[in-house]
Amino acid sequence: MAELEEPRRRIPLVPENLLKKRKAYLAIKATQAKQALLNKRKGVTKRVKRVIELLRLKKNYTGVFVKLSPLSLKMLRIVEPYVAWGQPNLKSVRELILKRGQAKIKKKRVPLTDNIMIEEHLGGCGIICLEDLIHEIYTTGKYFKRVTSFLWPFHLSVARHASRNRVGFLKEMGKPGFRGDAINQLIRQLN
């Protein structure tokens, strides 16, 4: 009986040698991903990088509102091979802000869920609720710059299985550059 009560030896579900191979594979995969990011940045000029930074488009598939002026138009022309842009309608602006809108408060992201928060930070501009914020962005009013700096850039959703062309855009999205009113369809696709 004493022989039967020996502590049972635990048998792992995955053999140890396979676990070691899997960890090595993950390490290789991580270094390849870092290398791909470095290679992607090497192909872009410093001027384009600087403009993308000024537009606050630090990650792929992010969106910001920009007031169209001669200077911003020049900036958009510089990054045209990498960016899709156009004039969104009121419905697209409202959907983006309601679904993906986040405020920048003390360098932290805060979802736009409370009108009190908007009134605290933008009350001096006469913006006291979410609808005022949407109206100010759509009409590009005199406090447009302050409102857009209050908002964090929008992170748009992309299907994981979506295939990309050589520029990095999804094939079903079409080519980058000026879209005009067709930007609304793209916003709905990525929102």
Secondary structure, DSSP 4 states (H G I P E B T S, - for coil): -TTTTSPPPPPPSS-HHHHHHHHHHHHHHHHHHHHHHHHHHHTS-HHHHHHHHHTT--STTEE------HHHHHHHHHTTTT-EEE---HHHHHHHHHHH-EEEETTEEEES--HHHHHHHHGGGT--SHHHHHHHHHHT-TTHHHHHHHBPPEE----TT--B-TTS-BGGG--SEEEETTHHHHHHHH-
